């Protein structure tokens, strides 16, 4: 079983389109098109799971750089999602400065008019 990343897809691409493209090179187990969770629109990439690793390698070699719907596809072996650190110290980013009305947890008192 091998998972293949397919990038730079036209937003109109369907699972059937990807299945037709990859089945010419071997048996396709599963197709996953990644969509935006708010709009439901395609994000322009997906994954194809193929049962035979050598067929998947052949599909990568044959299809990478080919054209689909006017866009040049980027196809390679999918890498596992990297673990992102949760919390802890941040390498970059500014400190959490205080807001204008936040002075040690007490709201600022209104000023008297100057006139």
N, CA, C and O atoms as a printed pandas DataFrame, in Angstrom:
     atom_number atom_name residue_name chain_id  residue_number  x_coord  y_coord  z_coord
0              1         N          UNK        A               1    0.850   -1.177    0.000
1              2        CA          UNK        A               1    0.000    0.000    0.000
2              3         C          UNK        A               1    0.893    1.235    0.000
3              4         O          UNK        A               1    1.805    1.344    0.819
4              5         N          UNK        A               2    0.634    2.162   -0.912
5              6        CA          UNK        A               2    1.439    3.378   -0.986
6              7         C          UNK        A               2    0.513    4.563   -1.204
7              8         O          UNK        A               2   -0.418    4.501   -2.007
8              9         N          UNK        A               3    0.780    5.649   -0.477
9             10        CA          UNK        A               3   -0.024    6.859   -0.576
10            11         C          UNK        A               3    0.726    7.875   -1.440
11            12         O          UNK        A               3    1.909    8.137   -1.221
12            13         N          UNK        A               4    0.022    8.442   -2.423
13            14        CA          UNK        A               4    0.623    9.366   -3.382
14            15         C          UNK        A               4   -0.031   10.735   -3.237
15            16         O          UNK        A               4   -1.257   10.853   -3.228
16            17         N          UNK        A               5    0.809   11.775   -3.122
17            18        CA          UNK        A               5    0.328   13.159   -3.057
18            19         C          UNK        A               5    0.147   13.683   -4.479
19            20         O          UNK        A               5    1.009   13.484   -5.336
20            21         N          UNK        A               6   -0.983   14.355   -4.723
21            22        CA          UNK        A               6   -1.253   14.966   -6.022
22            23         C          UNK        A               6   -1.551   16.438   -5.773
23            24         O          UNK        A               6   -2.565   16.770   -5.159
24            25         N          UNK        A               7   -0.673   17.325   -6.245
25            26        CA          UNK        A               7   -0.835   18.756   -6.003
26            27         C          UNK        A               7   -1.070   19.542   -7.281
27            28         O          UNK        A               7   -0.893   19.032   -8.387
28            29         N          UNK        A               8   -1.474   20.803   -7.103
29            30        CA          UNK        A               8   -1.764   21.748   -8.181
30            31         C          UNK        A               8   -2.935   21.282   -9.043
31            32         O          UNK        A               8   -2.943   21.468  -10.260
32            33         N          UNK        A               9   -3.917   20.677   -8.388
33            34        CA          UNK        A               9   -5.107   20.209   -9.100
34            35         C          UNK        A               9   -6.029   21.382   -9.420
35            36         O          UNK        A               9   -6.139   22.316   -8.625
36            37         N          UNK        A              10   -6.696   21.342  -10.587
37            38        CA          UNK        A              10   -7.746   22.334  -10.825
38            39         C          UNK        A              10   -8.833   22.149   -9.760
39            40         O          UNK        A              10   -9.099   21.024   -9.336
40            41         N          UNK        A              11   -9.451   23.232   -9.336
41            42        CA          UNK        A              11  -10.460   23.141   -8.279
42            43         C          UNK        A              11  -11.701   22.375   -8.713
43            44         O          UNK        A              11  -12.519   21.985   -7.880
44            45         N          UNK        A              12  -11.840   22.161  -10.010
45            46        CA          UNK        A              12  -13.004   21.433  -10.521
46            47         C          UNK        A              12  -12.773   19.923  -10.589
47            48         O          UNK        A              12  -13.679   19.188  -10.984
48            49         N          UNK        A              13  -11.587   19.444  -10.215
49            50        CA          UNK        A              13  -11.265   18.018  -10.292
50            51         C          UNK        A              13  -12.153   17.202   -9.353
51            52         O          UNK        A              13  -12.387   17.580   -8.205
52            53         N          UNK        A              14  -12.641   16.071   -9.871
53            54        CA          UNK        A              14  -13.470   15.172   -9.060
54            55         C          UNK        A              14  -12.671   13.905   -8.731
55            56         O          UNK        A              14  -11.607   13.657   -9.298
56            57         N          UNK        A              15  -13.210   13.117   -7.808
57            58        CA          UNK        A              15  -12.568   11.848   -7.468
58            59         C          UNK        A              15  -12.518   10.934   -8.686
59            60         O          UNK        A              15  -11.546   10.205   -8.880
60            61         N          UNK        A              16  -13.574   10.973   -9.514
61            62        CA          UNK        A              16  -13.612   10.145  -10.722
62            63         C          UNK        A              16  -12.500   10.540  -11.688
63            64         O          UNK        A              16  -11.897    9.677  -12.327
64            65         N          UNK        A              17  -12.225   11.847  -11.799
65            66        CA          UNK        A              17  -11.139   12.311  -12.670
66            67         C          UNK        A              17   -9.800   11.731  -12.218
67            68         O          UNK        A              17   -9.032   11.225  -13.037
68            69         N          UNK        A              18   -9.523   11.804  -10.921
69            70        CA          UNK        A              18   -8.265   11.275  -10.391
70            71         C          UNK        A              18   -8.196    9.756  -10.538
71            72         O          UNK        A              18   -7.150    9.208  -10.885
72            73         N          UNK        A              19   -9.305    9.086  -10.275
73            74        CA          UNK        A              19   -9.333    7.625  -10.400
74            75         C          UNK        A              19   -9.014    7.223  -11.836
75            76         O          UNK        A              19   -8.219    6.309  -12.058
76            77         N          UNK        A              20   -9.628    7.899  -12.824
77            78        CA          UNK        A              20   -9.372    7.585  -14.236
78            79         C          UNK        A              20   -7.910    7.819  -14.588
79            80         O          UNK        A              20   -7.317    7.035  -15.329
80            81         N          UNK        A              21   -7.328    8.883  -14.064
81            82        CA          UNK        A              21   -5.938    9.223  -14.349
82            83         C          UNK        A              21   -4.991    8.157  -13.804
83            84         O          UNK        A              21   -4.055    7.754  -14.494
84            85         N          UNK        A              22   -5.221    7.695  -12.574
85            86        CA          UNK        A              22   -4.295    6.772  -11.910
86            87         C          UNK        A              22   -4.561    5.307  -12.233
87            88         O          UNK        A              22   -3.628    4.504  -12.190
88            89         N          UNK        A              23   -5.798    4.926  -12.554
89            90        CA          UNK        A              23   -6.089    3.513  -12.812
90            91         C          UNK        A              23   -5.392    3.001  -14.060
91            92         O          UNK        A              23   -5.245    1.791  -14.227
92            93         N          UNK        A              24   -4.955    3.901  -14.945
93            94        CA          UNK        A              24   -4.186    3.480  -16.116
94            95         C          UNK        A              24   -2.829    2.914  -15.701
95            96         O          UNK        A              24   -2.169    2.235  -16.488
96            97         N          UNK        A              25   -2.407    3.196  -14.449
97            98        CA          UNK        A              25   -1.092    2.769  -13.982
98            99         C          UNK        A              25   -1.165    1.712  -12.889
99           100         O          UNK        A              25   -0.125    1.228  -12.442
100          101         N          UNK        A              26   -2.363    1.339  -12.444
101          102        CA          UNK        A              26   -2.491    0.312  -11.419
102          103         C          UNK        A              26   -3.781    0.433  -10.637
103          104         O          UNK        A              26   -4.597    1.322  -10.882
104          105         N          UNK        A              27   -3.950   -0.480   -9.689
105          106        CA          UNK        A              27   -5.169   -0.530   -8.884
106          107         C          UNK        A              27   -5.185    0.601   -7.856
107          108         O          UNK        A              27   -4.223    0.794   -7.111
108          109         N          UNK        A              28   -6.295    1.345   -7.827
109          110        CA          UNK        A              28   -6.473    2.449   -6.890
110          111         C          UNK        A              28   -7.389    1.994   -5.766
111          112         O          UNK        A              28   -8.501    1.524   -6.009
112          113         N          UNK        A              29   -6.912    2.137   -4.525
113          114        CA          UNK        A              29   -7.704    1.732   -3.356
114          115         C          UNK        A              29   -8.625    2.858   -2.897
115          116         O          UNK        A              29   -9.808    2.640   -2.638
116          117         N          UNK        A              30   -8.070    4.063   -2.800
117          118        CA          UNK        A              30   -8.828    5.163   -2.197
118          119         C          UNK        A              30   -8.362    6.504   -2.778
119          120         O          UNK        A              30   -7.177    6.696   -3.050
120          121         N          UNK        A              31   -9.305    7.418   -2.960
121          122        CA          UNK        A              31   -9.019    8.776   -3.428
122          123         C          UNK        A              31   -9.506    9.739   -2.345
123          124         O          UNK        A              31  -10.621    9.600   -1.843
124          125         N          UNK        A              32   -8.672   10.710   -1.990
125          126        CA          UNK        A              32   -9.073   11.730   -1.023
126          127         C          UNK        A              32   -8.768   13.106   -1.609
127          128         O          UNK        A              32   -7.604   13.452   -1.815
128          129         N          UNK        A              33   -9.806   13.886   -1.876
129          130        CA          UNK        A              33   -9.626   15.274   -2.304
130          131         C          UNK        A              33   -9.780   16.154   -1.078
131          132         O          UNK        A              33  -10.772   16.044   -0.357
132          133         N          UNK        A              34   -8.816   17.022   -0.834
133          134        CA          UNK        A              34   -8.841   17.876    0.348
134          135         C          UNK        A              34   -9.658   19.122    0.036
135          136         O          UNK        A              34   -9.422   19.805   -0.961
136          137         N          UNK        A              35  -10.628   19.406    0.911
137          138        CA          UNK        A              35  -11.503   20.563    0.709
138          139         C          UNK        A              35  -11.404   21.514    1.896
139          140         O          UNK        A              35  -11.029   21.119    3.000
140          141         N          UNK        A              36  -11.742   22.752    1.650
141          142        CA          UNK        A              36  -11.768   23.764    2.702
142          143         C          UNK        A              36  -12.943   23.456    3.621
143          144         O          UNK        A              36  -14.061   23.249    3.149
144          145         N          UNK        A              37  -12.700   23.426    4.925
145          146        CA          UNK        A              37  -13.777   23.030    5.836
146          147         C          UNK        A              37  -14.883   24.073    5.937
147          148         O          UNK        A              37  -16.014   23.733    6.282
148          149         N          UNK        A              38  -14.578   25.347    5.641
149          150        CA          UNK        A              38  -15.604   26.389    5.722
150          151         C          UNK        A              38  -16.444   26.467    4.447
151          152         O          UNK        A              38  -17.671   26.550    4.512
152          153         N          UNK        A              39  -15.777   26.440    3.282
153          154        CA          UNK        A              39  -16.492   26.640    2.017
154          155         C          UNK        A              39  -16.841   25.338    1.320
155          156         O          UNK        A              39  -17.753   25.307    0.494
156          157         N          UNK        A              40  -16.122   24.251    1.640
157          158        CA          UNK        A              40  -16.355   22.986    0.967
158          159         C          UNK        A              40  -15.690   22.927   -0.404
159          160         O          UNK        A              40  -15.812   21.922   -1.104
160          161         N          UNK        A              41  -14.993   23.983   -0.794
161          162        CA          UNK        A              41  -14.339   24.059   -2.097
162          163         C          UNK        A              41  -13.000   23.315   -2.037
163          164         O          UNK        A              41  -12.337   23.282   -1.000
164          165         N          UNK        A              42  -12.623   22.725   -3.163
165          166        CA          UNK        A              42  -11.358   21.992   -3.232
166          167         C          UNK        A              42  -10.189   22.915   -2.937
167          168         O          UNK        A              42  -10.190   24.073   -3.356
168          169         N          UNK        A              43   -9.183   22.408   -2.211
169          170        CA          UNK        A              43   -7.988   23.192   -1.899
170          171         C          UNK        A              43   -6.891   22.983   -2.930
171          172         O          UNK        A              43   -5.807   23.554   -2.802
172          173         N          UNK        A              44   -7.157   22.166   -3.959
173          174        CA          UNK        A              44   -6.206   22.015   -5.050
174          175         C          UNK        A              44   -5.192   20.905   -4.862
175          176         O          UNK        A              44   -4.199   20.846   -5.587
176          177         N          UNK        A              45   -5.429   20.012   -3.891
177          178        CA          UNK        A              45   -4.553   18.853   -3.761
178          179         C          UNK        A              45   -5.326   17.688   -3.171
179          180         O          UNK        A              45   -6.417   17.853   -2.624
180          181         N          UNK        A              46   -4.735   16.506   -3.294
181          182        CA          UNK        A              46   -5.390   15.315   -2.776
182          183         C          UNK        A              46   -4.405   14.175   -2.655
183          184         O          UNK        A              46   -3.200   14.349   -2.843
184          185         N          UNK        A              47   -4.939   12.998   -2.337
185          186        CA          UNK        A              47   -4.116   11.817   -2.139
186          187         C          UNK        A              47   -4.760   10.632   -2.839
187          188         O          UNK        A              47   -5.982   10.481   -2.848
188          189         N          UNK        A              48   -3.911    9.794   -3.425
189          190        CA          UNK        A              48   -4.363    8.567   -4.080
190          191         C          UNK        A              48   -3.634    7.419   -3.401
191          192         O          UNK        A              48   -2.404    7.393   -3.354
192          193         N          UNK        A              49   -4.400    6.473   -2.875
193          194        CA          UNK        A              49   -3.812    5.313   -2.220
194          195         C          UNK        A              49   -3.853    4.151   -3.202
195          196         O          UNK        A              49   -4.918    3.753   -3.673
196          197         N          UNK        A              50   -2.661    3.609   -3.506
197          198        CA          UNK        A              50   -2.565    2.499   -4.454
198          199         C          UNK        A              50   -2.083    1.249   -3.719
199          200         O          UNK        A              50   -1.231    1.328   -2.835
200          201         N          UNK        A              51   -2.644    0.083   -4.099
201          202        CA          UNK        A              51   -2.353   -1.145   -3.371
202          203         C          UNK        A              51   -0.957   -1.693   -3.669
203          204         O          UNK        A              51   -0.355   -2.319   -2.796
204          205         N          UNK        A              52   -0.435   -1.479   -4.854
205          206        CA          UNK        A              52    0.863   -2.017   -5.225
206          207         C          UNK        A              52    1.907   -0.896   -5.248
207          208         O          UNK        A              52    1.785    0.023   -6.058
208          209         N          UNK        A              53    2.928   -0.941   -4.386
209          210        CA          UNK        A              53    3.931    0.134   -4.332
210          211         C          UNK        A              53    4.681    0.358   -5.643
211          212         O          UNK        A              53    5.008    1.497   -5.974
212          213         N          UNK        A              54    4.960   -0.706   -6.393
213          214        CA          UNK        A              54    5.679   -0.511   -7.660
214          215         C          UNK        A              54    4.787    0.184   -8.687
215          216         O          UNK        A              54    5.275    0.991   -9.479
216          217         N          UNK        A              55    3.492   -0.115   -8.687
217          218        CA          UNK        A              55    2.560    0.584   -9.583
218          219         C          UNK        A              55    2.455    2.056   -9.186
219          220         O          UNK        A              55    2.351    2.933  -10.043
220          221         N          UNK        A              56    2.483    2.317   -7.872
221          222        CA          UNK        A              56    2.430    3.701   -7.397
222          223         C          UNK        A              56    3.677    4.459   -7.847
223          224         O          UNK        A              56    3.578    5.602   -8.294
224          225         N          UNK        A              57    4.850    3.831   -7.734
225          226        CA          UNK        A              57    6.087    4.466   -8.190
226          227         C          UNK        A              57    6.030    4.751   -9.688
227          228         O          UNK        A              57    6.478    5.804  -10.143
228          229         N          UNK        A              58    5.476    3.811  -10.450
229          230        CA          UNK        A              58    5.332    3.991  -11.893
230          231         C          UNK        A              58    4.389    5.163  -12.198
231          232         O          UNK        A              58    4.666    5.974  -13.082
232          233         N          UNK        A              59    3.276    5.244  -11.461
233          234        CA          UNK        A              59    2.327    6.343  -11.662
234          235         C          UNK        A              59    2.977    7.688  -11.352
235          236         O          UNK        A              59    2.762    8.664  -12.071
236          237         N          UNK        A              60    3.770    7.741  -10.284
237          238        CA          UNK        A              60    4.470    8.981   -9.927
238          239         C          UNK        A              60    5.399    9.392  -11.059
239          240         O          UNK        A              60    5.411   10.552  -11.471
240          241         N          UNK        A              61    6.185    8.429  -11.565
241          242        CA          UNK        A              61    7.145    8.724  -12.637
242          243         C          UNK        A              61    6.443    9.180  -13.917
243          244         O          UNK        A              61    6.912   10.092  -14.598
244          245         N          UNK        A              62    5.323    8.544  -14.237
245          246        CA          UNK        A              62    4.639    8.845  -15.500
246          247         C          UNK        A              62    3.786   10.113  -15.432
247          248         O          UNK        A              62    3.657   10.822  -16.430
248          249         N          UNK        A              63    3.203   10.405  -14.268
249          250        CA          UNK        A              63    2.233   11.496  -14.197
250          251         C          UNK        A              63    2.784   12.817  -13.653
251          252         O          UNK        A              63    2.186   13.865  -13.893
252          253         N          UNK        A              64    3.895   12.798  -12.936
253          254        CA          UNK        A              64    4.447   14.038  -12.382
254          255         C          UNK        A              64    4.819   14.986  -13.518
255          256         O          UNK        A              64    5.550   14.612  -14.436
256          257         N          UNK        A              65    4.310   16.217  -13.448
257          258        CA          UNK        A              65    4.593   17.214  -14.477
258          259         C          UNK        A              65    3.616   17.192  -15.641
259          260         O          UNK        A              65    3.728   18.018  -16.547
260          261         N          UNK        A              66    2.652   16.261  -15.640
261          262        CA          UNK        A              66    1.672   16.221  -16.725
262          263         C          UNK        A              66    0.610   17.295  -16.508
263          264         O          UNK        A              66    0.517   17.884  -15.431
264          265         N          UNK        A              67   -0.185   17.540  -17.540
265          266        CA          UNK        A              67   -1.186   18.599  -17.515
266          267         C          UNK        A              67   -2.568   18.013  -17.239
267          268         O          UNK        A              67   -2.950   16.996  -17.818
268          269         N          UNK        A              68   -3.308   18.663  -16.354
269          270        CA          UNK        A              68   -4.704   18.295  -16.103
270          271         C          UNK        A              68   -5.496   19.585  -15.978
271          272         O          UNK        A              68   -5.278   20.369  -15.055
272          273         N          UNK        A              69   -6.401   19.798  -16.892
273          274        CA          UNK        A              69   -7.245   20.996  -16.851
274          275         C          UNK        A              69   -6.443   22.288  -16.926
275          276         O          UNK        A              69   -6.831   23.292  -16.328
276          277         N          UNK        A              70   -5.328   22.275  -17.654
277          278        CA          UNK        A              70   -4.521   23.480  -17.811
278          279         C          UNK        A              70   -3.530   23.722  -16.681
279          280         O          UNK        A              70   -2.886   24.770  -16.644
280          281         N          UNK        A              71   -3.396   22.777  -15.761
281          282        CA          UNK        A              71   -2.451   22.943  -14.651
282          283         C          UNK        A              71   -1.457   21.787  -14.648
283          284         O          UNK        A              71   -1.818   20.643  -14.922
284          285         N          UNK        A              72   -0.197   22.101  -14.334
285          286        CA          UNK        A              72    0.861   21.096  -14.275
286          287         C          UNK        A              72    0.829   20.421  -12.911
287          288         O          UNK        A              72    1.006   21.075  -11.883
288          289         N          UNK        A              73    0.605   19.118  -12.907
289          290        CA          UNK        A              73    0.459   18.381  -11.659
290          291         C          UNK        A              73    1.800   18.148  -10.971
291          292         O          UNK        A              73    2.821   17.937  -11.625
292          293         N          UNK        A              74    1.778   18.191   -9.648
293          294        CA          UNK        A              74    2.918   17.824   -8.815
294          295         C          UNK        A              74    2.541   16.526   -8.124
295          296         O          UNK        A              74    1.623   16.492   -7.306
296          297         N          UNK        A              75    3.256   15.455   -8.457
297          298        CA          UNK        A              75    2.915   14.141   -7.916
298          299         C          UNK        A              75    4.158   13.519   -7.304
299          300         O          UNK        A              75    5.191   13.400   -7.963
300          301         N          UNK        A              76    4.052   13.119   -6.033
301          302        CA          UNK        A              76    5.158   12.428   -5.369
302          303         C          UNK        A              76    4.618   11.573   -4.233
303          304         O          UNK        A              76    3.422   11.584   -3.942
304          305         N          UNK        A              77    5.511   10.838   -3.600
305          306        CA          UNK        A              77    5.100    9.987   -2.487
306          307         C          UNK        A              77    4.677   10.864   -1.317
307          308         O          UNK        A              77    5.384   11.799   -0.942
308          309         N          UNK        A              78    3.526   10.557   -0.748
309          310        CA          UNK        A              78    3.015   11.351    0.376
310          311         C          UNK        A              78    3.865   11.100    1.611
311          312         O          UNK        A              78    4.215    9.960    1.917
312          313         N          UNK        A              79    4.188   12.162    2.306
313          314        CA          UNK        A              79    4.951   12.062    3.552
314          315         C          UNK        A              79    3.966   12.101    4.715
315          316         O          UNK        A              79    2.945   12.783    4.630
316          317         N          UNK        A              80    4.250   11.389    5.792
317          318        CA          UNK        A              80    3.349   11.469    6.951
318          319         C          UNK        A              80    3.329   12.890    7.506
319          320         O          UNK        A              80    4.336   13.597    7.471
320          321         N          UNK        A              81    2.187   13.290    8.010
321          322        CA          UNK        A              81    2.038   14.634    8.550
322          323         C          UNK        A              81    2.965   14.812    9.748
323          324         O          UNK        A              81    2.959   14.003   10.676
324          325         N          UNK        A              82    3.754   15.872    9.720
325          326        CA          UNK        A              82    4.714   16.128   10.803
326          327         C          UNK        A              82    3.975   16.550   12.057
327          328         O          UNK        A              82    2.976   17.266   11.999
328          329         N          UNK        A              83    4.482   16.096   13.186
329          330        CA          UNK        A              83    3.902   16.495   14.462
330          331         C          UNK        A              83    4.252   17.947   14.752
331          332         O          UNK        A              83    5.418   18.338   14.691
332          333         N          UNK        A              84    3.252   18.732   15.062
333          334        CA          UNK        A              84    3.502   20.125   15.426
334          335         C          UNK        A              84    3.540   20.240   16.935
335          336         O          UNK        A              84    2.731   19.623   17.629
336          337         N          UNK        A              85    4.482   21.033   17.454
337          338        CA          UNK        A              85    4.524   21.184   18.911
338          339         C          UNK        A              85    3.257   21.862   19.424
339          340         O          UNK        A              85    2.732   22.785   18.801
340          341         N          UNK        A              86    2.790   21.400   20.539
341          342        CA          UNK        A              86    1.589   21.981   21.148
342          343         C          UNK        A              86    2.017   22.830   22.341
343          344         O          UNK        A              86    2.615   22.317   23.286
344          345         N          UNK        A              87    1.718   24.111   22.302
345          346        CA          UNK        A              87    2.042   24.986   23.426
346          347         C          UNK        A              87    3.535   25.107   23.625
347          348         O          UNK        A              87    4.304   25.008   22.669
348          349         N          UNK        A              88    3.946   25.317   24.852
349          350        CA          UNK        A              88    5.365   25.437   25.141
350          351         C          UNK        A              88    5.909   26.773   24.675
351          352         O          UNK        A              88    5.150   27.704   24.406
352          353         N          UNK        A              89    7.207   26.861   24.581
353          354        CA          UNK        A              89    7.804   28.125   24.163
354          355         C          UNK        A              89    7.761   28.240   22.649
355          356         O          UNK        A              89    7.855   27.245   21.931
356          357         N          UNK        A              90    7.620   29.454   22.184
357          358        CA          UNK        A              90    7.587   29.727   20.754
358          359         C          UNK        A              90    8.921   30.322   20.342
359          360         O          UNK        A              90    9.480   31.167   21.042
360          361         N          UNK        A              91    9.419   29.884   19.219
361          362        CA          UNK        A              91   10.692   30.400   18.735
362          363         C          UNK        A              91   10.561   31.815   18.217
363          364         O          UNK        A              91   11.435   32.655   18.430
364          365         N          UNK        A              92    9.472   32.064   17.540
365          366        CA          UNK        A              92    9.286   33.370   16.918
366          367         C          UNK        A              92    8.010   33.996   17.436
367          368         O          UNK        A              92    7.224   33.356   18.135
368          369         N          UNK        A              93    7.815   35.240   17.089
369          370        CA          UNK        A              93    6.595   35.922   17.509
370          371         C          UNK        A              93    6.882   36.835   18.672
371          372         O          UNK        A              93    7.750   36.564   19.501
372          373         N          UNK        A              94    6.152   37.901   18.718
373          374        CA          UNK        A              94    6.373   38.892   19.767
374          375         C          UNK        A              94    5.792   38.447   21.082
375          376         O          UNK        A              94    5.072   37.452   21.171
376          377         N          UNK        A              95    6.116   39.197   22.081
377          378        CA          UNK        A              95    5.554   38.925   23.394
378          379         C          UNK        A              95    4.095   39.337   23.423
379          380         O          UNK        A              95    3.624   40.042   22.530
380          381         N          UNK        A              96    3.406   38.913   24.412
381          382        CA          UNK        A              96    1.993   39.270   24.531
382          383         C          UNK        A              96    1.860   40.582   25.266
383          384         O          UNK        A              96    1.575   40.601   26.463
384          385         N          UNK        A              97    2.062   41.670   24.567
385          386        CA          UNK        A              97    1.975   42.991   25.187
386          387         C          UNK        A              97    0.603   43.250   25.750
387          388         O          UNK        A              97   -0.367   42.583   25.388
388          389         N          UNK        A              98    0.525   44.193   26.614
389          390        CA          UNK        A              98   -0.763   44.490   27.245
390          391         C          UNK        A              98   -1.559   45.447   26.379
391          392         O          UNK        A              98   -1.010   46.325   25.713
392          393         N          UNK        A              99   -2.841   45.257   26.406
393          394        CA          UNK        A              99   -3.719   46.168   25.677
394          395         C          UNK        A              99   -3.824   47.493   26.404
395          396         O          UNK        A              99   -3.364   47.615   27.539
396          397         N          UNK        A             100   -4.411   48.465   25.779
397          398        CA          UNK        A             100   -4.510   49.812   26.335
398          399         C          UNK        A             100   -5.278   49.833   27.653
399          400         O          UNK        A             100   -4.933   50.582   28.567
400          401         N          UNK        A             101   -6.308   49.017   27.743
401          402        CA          UNK        A             101   -7.132   49.032   28.955
402          403         C          UNK        A             101   -6.782   47.909   29.920
403          404         O          UNK        A             101   -7.567   47.572   30.806
404          405         N          UNK        A             102   -5.610   47.340   29.744
405          406        CA          UNK        A             102   -5.254   46.227   30.595
406          407         C          UNK        A             102   -3.984   46.569   31.373
407          408         O          UNK        A             102   -2.876   46.303   30.908
408          409         N          UNK        A             103   -4.144   47.151   32.542
409          410        CA          UNK        A             103   -3.003   47.480   33.382
410          411         C          UNK        A             103   -3.075   46.602   34.612
411          412         O          UNK        A             103   -3.820   46.879   35.553
412          413         N          UNK        A             104   -2.295   45.550   34.589
413          414        CA          UNK        A             104   -2.258   44.584   35.688
414          415         C          UNK        A             104   -3.640   44.091   36.096
415          416         O          UNK        A             104   -3.947   43.944   37.279
416          417         N          UNK        A             105   -4.465   43.840   35.080
417          418        CA          UNK        A             105   -5.767   43.251   35.349
418          419         C          UNK        A             105   -6.851   44.230   35.760
419          420         O          UNK        A             105   -7.995   43.825   35.962
420          421         N          UNK        A             106   -6.516   45.524   35.891
421          422        CA          UNK        A             106   -7.522   46.502   36.292
422          423         C          UNK        A             106   -7.853   47.408   35.120
423          424         O          UNK        A             106   -6.954   47.900   34.439
424          425         N          UNK        A             107   -9.144   47.631   34.880
425          426        CA          UNK        A             107   -9.487   48.527   33.781
426          427         C          UNK        A             107   -9.053   49.954   34.097
427          428         O          UNK        A             107   -9.062   50.380   35.252
428          429         N          UNK        A             108   -8.684   50.666   33.077
429          430        CA          UNK        A             108   -8.256   52.055   33.236
430          431         C          UNK        A             108   -9.461   52.914   33.615
431          432         O          UNK        A             108  -10.554   52.750   33.075
432          433         N          UNK        A             109   -9.242   53.814   34.534
433          434        CA          UNK        A             109  -10.322   54.691   34.969
434          435         C          UNK        A             109  -10.503   55.817   33.962
435          436         O          UNK        A             109   -9.522   56.324   33.419
436          437         N          UNK        A             110  -11.748   56.217   33.707
437          438        CA          UNK        A             110  -11.970   57.317   32.760
438          439         C          UNK        A             110  -11.363   58.615   33.289
439          440         O          UNK        A             110  -11.393   58.872   34.493
440          441         N          UNK        A             111  -10.813   59.432   32.388
441          442        CA          UNK        A             111  -10.219   60.708   32.777
442          443         C          UNK        A             111  -11.260   61.805   32.816
443          444         O          UNK        A             111  -12.307   61.746   32.170
444          445         N          UNK        A             112  -10.923   62.795   33.595
445          446        CA          UNK        A             112  -11.761   63.988   33.621
446          447         C          UNK        A             112  -11.487   64.792   32.347
447          448         O          UNK        A             112  -10.352   64.800   31.870
448          449         N          UNK        A             113  -12.476   65.455   31.794
449          450        CA          UNK        A             113  -12.213   66.275   30.593
450          451         C          UNK        A             113  -11.220   67.383   30.928
451          452         O          UNK        A             113  -11.173   67.847   32.067
452          453         N          UNK        A             114  -10.426   67.811   29.948
453          454        CA          UNK        A             114   -9.373   68.799   30.137
454          455         C          UNK        A             114   -9.904   70.231   30.104
455          456         O          UNK        A             114   -9.173   71.134   30.511
456          457         N          UNK        A             115  -11.050   70.478   29.675
457          458        CA          UNK        A             115  -11.503   71.871   29.558
458          459         C          UNK        A             115  -12.173   72.398   30.764
459          460         O          UNK        A             115  -12.594   73.555   30.780
